[in-house]
Amino acid sequence: MLVYSPQKRENIMRRSFIISLLFSLLVIARVDLLQAQTVIEGRVTDAQTGEPLQGAHVFLADTKSGTVTDPFGRFRLSHPMPGVYRLVVSMIGYDRTPIDIAFGSGELKKVDAELEPVVYEMDEIYVGNLDERWEKHLERFTRLFIGESERADSVIILNPEVLRFETRWWGRFTAEALAPLQIDNHALGYHITYYLDEFNHTGTRTRWDGEPLFSEMTPIDSAQAAYWKQNRRDAFFGSLRHLLLALLQDSVEEEGFILHRLPRDVHGISPHDRFRTTASRLIREGDENYLYQVNFFGRLEIVYTQAEEGRRYIRWASRHGQVTPSGSQTSYLELNERPITVDSDGEIAEPYGATQFGYFAFHRLADKTPREYRPEEW
């Protein structure tokens, strides 16, 4: 039998108390973390038979969060960031079903989906008339959809044969994808599965809507990992998401942005038509604690002082009749709906709620990161 001195017994008890306290704190931190996670769960069934569908893909658009259904058609998806999302359910042989949802931190969302069977004409999808004209249309689509930045050179559409194009004599150019686009972005290190819902271009304006699912590619070595890390950081800073998050945190100037209100027609304006504005004048709290309303008239000029406009942008801007480049990255925003809703993740709820000009419009899919991405220093 071991016998300890009173002093040694006191030291042992003190250490035991400290260890127990640390363990309790770790458990509490773990519980808090789990509570902060929003869980989305539900069941996917055949709309005609009611039978559960195993292997259906379920994901949150614009994120890396996705899963598949079990043998009972059930799914469970965790995501840490509250906001407005589009939940997408898809399976071969069925129509894709997008569901708009909104959730706060720590919620449990129940979402069931019924998929309608559909018959695909595989010859139409994989044969088609992919002639020289189609090739020219593909080049045009790639410039408009992927972009023309330096990073766009490293983006590859792996299955372009699923794309179909249509032109009109008045200049309208549209595209549809008969299957999800599979895209590798070797500049940012992401593979993207993109469900294209709509794409059209008229004059100088391009509009599209769809649901991308991101997955991280595996770097071949530490040098490539560092390259992707830096490129992702550069793509985030100065982006529309960066701006909206800065507005929500009332840190616009600290993040390097300068904002001016302008008339909608920016050509030939006088200094009296241009004035500084702040986050407090642009943003209000919404109906939920994770939703906000952004409202302004005319056009918002956004100057990001921490980066310069590159040569490719200058060529692109002059070719598209954009405002003369000013040195610092300059963008413009117009609201198509007033107000627009922005969630705490810096995402605009309305698909066509705002029109982007300048640097924001120049950066397209090649410069897009998943919505949950944040640089380490953010």
Residue pairs with C-beta under 8 A, 6 or more apart in sequence:
4 12
35 106
36 80
36 105
36 106
37 78
37 79
37 80
37 106
38 78
38 79
38 80
38 81
38 82
38 103
38 104
38 105
38 106
38 107
38 108
38 109
39 76
39 77
39 78
39 107
39 108
39 109
40 60
40 76
40 77
40 78
40 79
40 87
40 101
40 103
40 109
40 111
41 74
41 75
41 76
41 77
41 108
41 109
41 110
41 111
42 74
42 75
42 110
42 111
42 112
42 113
43 52
43 69
43 72
43 73
43 74
43 75
43 112
43 113
44 52
44 53
44 56
44 58
44 69
44 73
44 74
44 75
44 89
44 91
44 112
44 113
44 114
44 115
45 51
45 52
45 53
45 73
45 112
45 113
45 114
45 115
46 52
46 53
46 94
46 114
46 115
46 117
47 114
47 115
47 116
47 117
48 116
48 117
51 73
52 69
52 71
52 72
52 73
52 74
53 69
53 73
53 91
53 94
53 115
54 69
54 70
54 71
54 72
54 73
55 68
55 69
55 91
56 68
56 69
56 73
56 75
56 89
56 90
56 91
56 94
56 113
56 115
57 66
57 67
57 68
57 88
57 89
57 90
57 91
58 66
58 67
58 68
58 69
58 75
58 77
58 87
58 88
58 89
58 113
59 65
59 66
59 67
59 77
59 87
59 88
59 211
59 213
60 66
60 77
60 79
60 85
60 86
60 87
60 88
61 85
61 86
61 87
61 88
61 98
61 195
61 210
61 211
61 212
61 213
62 85
62 86
62 211
62 212
62 214
62 347
62 370
62 371
63 79
63 85
63 213
63 214
63 370
63 371
63 372
64 213
64 214
64 215
64 216
64 370
64 372
65 77
65 78
65 79
65 372
66 77
66 213
67 75
67 76
67 77
68 75
69 75
79 85
79 372
80 105
80 372
81 344
81 345
81 371
81 372
82 103
82 104
82 105
82 107
82 290
82 343
82 344
82 345
83 102
83 103
83 290
83 343
83 344
83 345
83 347
84 100
84 101
84 102
84 291
84 341
84 343
84 347
84 349
85 100
85 101
85 102
85 103
85 347
86 98
86 99
86 100
86 101
86 211
87 98
87 99
87 100
87 101
87 111
88 96
88 97
88 98
88 99
88 195
88 211
88 213
89 96
89 97
89 98
89 99
89 113
89 115
90 96
90 97
90 180
90 195
91 115
93 117
93 118
93 120
94 115
94 116
94 117
94 118
95 115
95 116
95 117
95 118
96 195
97 113
97 114
97 115
98 197
98 211
99 111
99 113
101 109
101 111
102 288
102 290
102 291
102 343
103 109
104 288
104 289
104 290
105 290
124 178
125 161
125 162
125 178
125 179
126 161
126 162
128 134
128 161
128 164
130 161
134 165
137 165
137 167
137 173
137 175
138 160
138 163
138 165
140 173
141 163
141 165
141 173
141 175
141 199
142 157
144 173
144 201
144 206
144 364
145 175
145 199
145 206
145 208
145 364
145 365
146 152
146 155
146 157
146 183
146 364
146 365
146 366
147 155
147 362
147 363
147 364
147 365
147 366
147 367
148 312
148 316
148 362
149 310
149 312
149 313
149 362
149 363
149 364
149 366
149 367
150 187
150 310
150 312
151 185
151 187
151 188
151 231
151 235
151 366
151 367
152 364
152 366
152 367
153 187
154 185
154 186
154 187
154 366
155 183
155 184
155 185
155 186
155 187
155 365
155 366
156 183
156 184
156 186
157 163
157 181
157 182
157 183
158 182
158 183
158 184
159 179
159 181
159 182
162 177
162 178
162 179
162 180
162 181
163 175
163 176
163 177
163 178
163 181
164 175
164 176
164 177
164 178
165 173
165 174
165 175
166 173
166 174
166 175
167 173
167 174
170 202
171 202
171 203
172 200
172 201
172 202
173 200
173 201
173 202
174 199
174 200
174 201
175 196
175 199
175 200
176 196
176 199
177 194
177 195
177 196
180 193
180 194
180 195
180 196
181 192
181 193
181 194
181 195
181 196
182 191
182 192
182 193
182 194
183 191
183 192
183 193
183 194
183 365
184 190
184 191
184 192
184 217
185 191
185 192
185 365
185 366
186 217
187 228
187 231
187 366
188 228
188 231
188 232
188 235
188 366
188 367
188 369
189 216
189 217
189 219
189 224
189 225
189 228
189 231
189 232
190 214
190 215
190 216
190 217
190 369
190 370
191 214
191 215
191 216
191 217
192 212
192 213
192 214
192 215
192 365
193 212
193 213
193 215
194 210
194 211
194 212
194 213
194 365
195 210
195 211
195 212
196 208
196 210
197 208
197 209
197 210
197 211
198 207
198 208
198 209
198 210
199 206
199 207
199 208
199 210
200 206
200 207
200 208
201 207
204 320
204 321
205 355
207 352
209 351
209 352
212 365
212 368
214 369
214 370
217 228
219 225
219 228
232 369
232 373
232 375
233 375
234 307
235 363
235 367
235 368
235 369
236 242
236 369
236 373
236 374
236 375
236 378
237 256
237 304
237 306
237 307
237 375
238 256
238 304
238 306
238 307
238 329
238 359
239 360
239 363
239 367
240 331
240 333
240 346
240 356
240 360
241 346
241 347
241 371
242 255
242 346
243 252
243 255
243 257
243 302
243 304
244 294
244 342
244 346
244 347
244 348
245 346
246 252
246 254
246 255
246 257
246 279
247 279
247 282
247 283
247 294
247 342
248 279
248 283
248 292
248 342
248 344
248 346
250 279
250 280
252 258
252 259
252 278
252 279
256 304
256 305
256 306
257 302
257 303
257 304
257 305
258 276
258 302
258 303
258 305
259 276
259 277
259 278
259 282
259 300
259 301
259 302
259 303
260 274
260 275
260 276
260 277
260 300
260 301
260 303
261 274
261 275
261 276
261 277
261 296
261 297
261 298
261 299
261 300
261 301
262 269
262 273
262 274
262 298
262 299
262 300
262 301
262 332
263 269
263 273
263 298
263 299
264 298
264 299
264 334
266 299
266 301
266 323
266 332
274 301
277 296
277 300
281 296
282 294
282 295
282 296
282 300
283 292
283 293
283 294
283 342
284 292
284 293
284 295
284 339
285 291
285 292
285 293
286 292
286 293
286 341
290 343
290 344
291 341
291 342
291 343
291 344
291 349
292 341
292 342
292 343
292 344
293 339
293 340
293 341
293 342
294 335
294 339
294 340
294 341
294 342
295 335
295 338
295 339
295 340
296 335
297 338
298 334
299 332
299 333
299 334
299 357
300 332
300 333
300 334
301 330
301 331
301 332
302 330
302 331
302 332
302 333
302 358
302 360
303 326
303 328
303 329
303 330
304 328
304 329
304 330
304 331
304 359
305 328
307 328
307 329
308 327
308 328
308 329
309 317
309 325
309 326
309 327
309 328
309 329
309 330
309 359
313 325
313 329
313 359
313 362
314 325
316 322
316 362
317 323
317 324
317 325
317 358
317 362
322 357
322 358
322 361
323 330
323 332
323 357
323 358
329 358
329 359
330 358
330 359
331 356
331 357
331 358
331 359
331 360
331 361
332 356
332 357
332 358
332 360
333 354
333 355
333 356
333 357
333 360
334 354
334 355
334 357
335 353
335 354
336 350
336 352
336 353
336 354
336 355
337 350
337 353
340 348
340 349
340 350
340 353
340 354
341 348
341 349
341 350
341 353
342 348
342 349
343 349
345 371
345 372
346 371
347 371
348 354
